[in-house]
Amino acid sequence: MRGRRPSNPKRSSYTRDTAAGSSLGGEPPGRWARYDASLIPTRIWVTDELAQARNTRSMADRPTTTIPAHDPLAQASDTVTRLRRVPGIDVDAGLAFVGNSVDVYARLLARFVQLHEDDVHEMVFQAQRADDSALQGLAHSIKGGAATLGVIGLARLAQQPEQVTRQGGPRARIVELARAVETDHAALRSHLAQM
C-alpha cells in the first residue's frame, strides 16, 4: 500500500492509494474504503482501473441528453409573483411567518384551504341552525389560521360573523356573512389550484 501514513498510529487518518497514479488536477479514479490496520480505523482510496475503463467506454457510447437547469430561486420568485396576484393575501406577512420559505408558505396555504374546506360549509349550516357558539368557534378558527398566513381578506371576513353573532345581530345577516366566508374560501382554493 502506498500513500500517506499517520504520524501517530493511535489516531485515525485518511490515506489515499496512489497505485493508479494521481494527477495534480484531482483525485484518481476509485472509491473511498474503510481499512482497519491493527485496530486503527482509517479510510483509504481504492482504485479499480478495469472497472473505470469499462465505465469510461460505456459512458462514451451513451447518447447525451440535455437536462434543463433547475433554478429554485427563479421558481420561488415565480410562485411569489403568482401569490401576489391573489386578492386578499398579504404575501410578505405570510412569508415572514414561515421564515421567508416560499415552498413552506405555499404548502401551508394549500393545507389551510384543505383543513377548512368542511369548516366553511359547517359554518353556513350552523348559521342557519342558529348555533351561535359553534359558529363563533368555526369563524374564530378560520380567522386565526387565515390571519397567521397573511390571508387578510378571509380573516377579516371570518371575523364579521363572529362579531355579529356576539352582538346578537339579525340571523339573515349572520347567514349572509357565513356564505361570504364560504365564497371567499372557494375563491382562494380556486386561485391556489391554478398555481
N, C-alpha and C positions, 0 to 999 in steps of 0.2 A: 504494500500500500504506500503510495506516495502522497505527499501533502503536508500540511502543517500539523504538528503535534502540539498538544497542550504543554505549556511550560510547567504547569503544576498538575501532576497526574491525579490529584484528588478533585480537581474542578472539571466540570463538563465543558466541552468546547465543540465547535463545529469544524470539521475538516473537509476538504474538497479533494476528491481523487482527480488527478490531472493526467490519468493514463490516456485519455482521448486527446490530450493536448489542448489546453485552454488558449483562447486568443485574448488579446488585450481588449477587444471590443465587447466582451461579455462572457457569460458562463458557457462551458462546453455542453454539448447535448447530454442529457442524462436526467437523473432524478435524485432527490434527497432520500437517504435511507438512514434508519436508526442503527447504530452499531454499539455494542456493549463490550468493551475490552476490559477485562478484569474489574467488572462491576463499576466502570466509569461510563455513564451514559454519554454518548456522543452521536452526532449525525454526520454522515459522510456523503459525498457526491458520488453516485454510482452511474457509470455510463454503459450504454448498450449500443455500440456502434452499428451492429447489424439491424437492430430494430429501428434505429434512427434512419438508416439508409432506406429501409423499406417504407417508412413513413414519408420520407422526402420524395421518393419516387411516386408513391400513391397520391400524395398531395399535388404533385405536378400534373398528374393525369386527370384530376378532378376539374370540372368546369367551374369557372368563377362566377359568382353572383354578387350583385350589388345589394347591400343591405342598407336601407335608409337609416340615417343617423337619428337617434332618439334624443331629443333635446328637452329635458324635463322643465327647464326654465321657460322655454317658449310655450310648452304645453300648459304650464301653470299660469302664465300670463294670459293665454287664450281663455282659460277657464275663468279667471278673474274678470276679464273683459265681458264674457258672456253673462256672468253673475251680476255685473253692474247694470246690465240691461233689464234685469228682472225688477219690476216695480215693487217697492216696499221692502227692499233689502238694503241694509247698510253693511256692505261687504267689509269695509275696514273694521267695524266693530266686531263682526263675526270672526274675522281673521285674527284680530287681537286676542279674542277669547281662546283660540286654538294655537297661539304662538306663531301666527303667520304661516301655517302649513295649509296650503291650498288643497292638497289631497284630503287631509283630515277634515277640513271645513266642508268640502263637497260631500264627503261621506256622511258627516253629521247632519247636513241639511237633508239628504235623502233619507236618513234614518229618522229624523224628526217627522218628516212628512209621512213615512210609513207607520211610525208609532201612533200618531194622532189621527190616522185615517178613520178609525172607528169612533174616536172621541168626538170628532166634529159632527158625525151623524147622531151619536148618542146625545150630544148637547142639544140638537134640534128636538129630538124626541123628549128630552127632559123639560125643555122649554114648553112644549105643547102639553105635557103632563102636569106642568106647574110644580115640579120637584126642584125647588129653588136651591136647596143645599147641594144636590148632585150637580145641578147646572153650574153653580158657583165653583165647585171643585174642578170640574172639567175645564171651565173657562180659565180658571187660575193656572191650571197645569199647562194649557196651551199657551197662555200669555207668558208664563215664565220661560218655557222652552224657546219660544219664538224670540223673546227679548234677549235671551242669552246668545242666540245665534245671529242676532242682528236682523231678524225678520220683523222689522219695526211695524210695518203696516198690519200684519196679522196680530202682533202683540197688542197694538192699540185697539184693534177691532175686538179682540177677545176680552179686553178689559171692560168694554161697554156693557155687555150683558151681565157681567159680574156686578158692576156698579148699579145698573138699573134694577137688578133683582134685589140688591141690598136696600135700595131706596123704596122698594115696593111699587115700581113703575107698572104701567099697563102691560098685560100679558101679550097683546098683539105686538107691542114694541119689542118685548124680550124675544119672542119667536122670530121677529124680523131680524134682529141683531144676531141671533144664533144662526139663522140661514146665511147671513152675510159672512160670518166666520167660515161656514161650510163652503161657500162660494170662493172666498179668498184662498182657503186651503186647497181647493181643487185647482185654482189658477196657478198656485205655487207648484203643485205637483205636476201640472202640465208643462210649466216652464222648465222645471228640473228634468223632466223626461226628454226634453228636446236637446239637452246638453250632452 
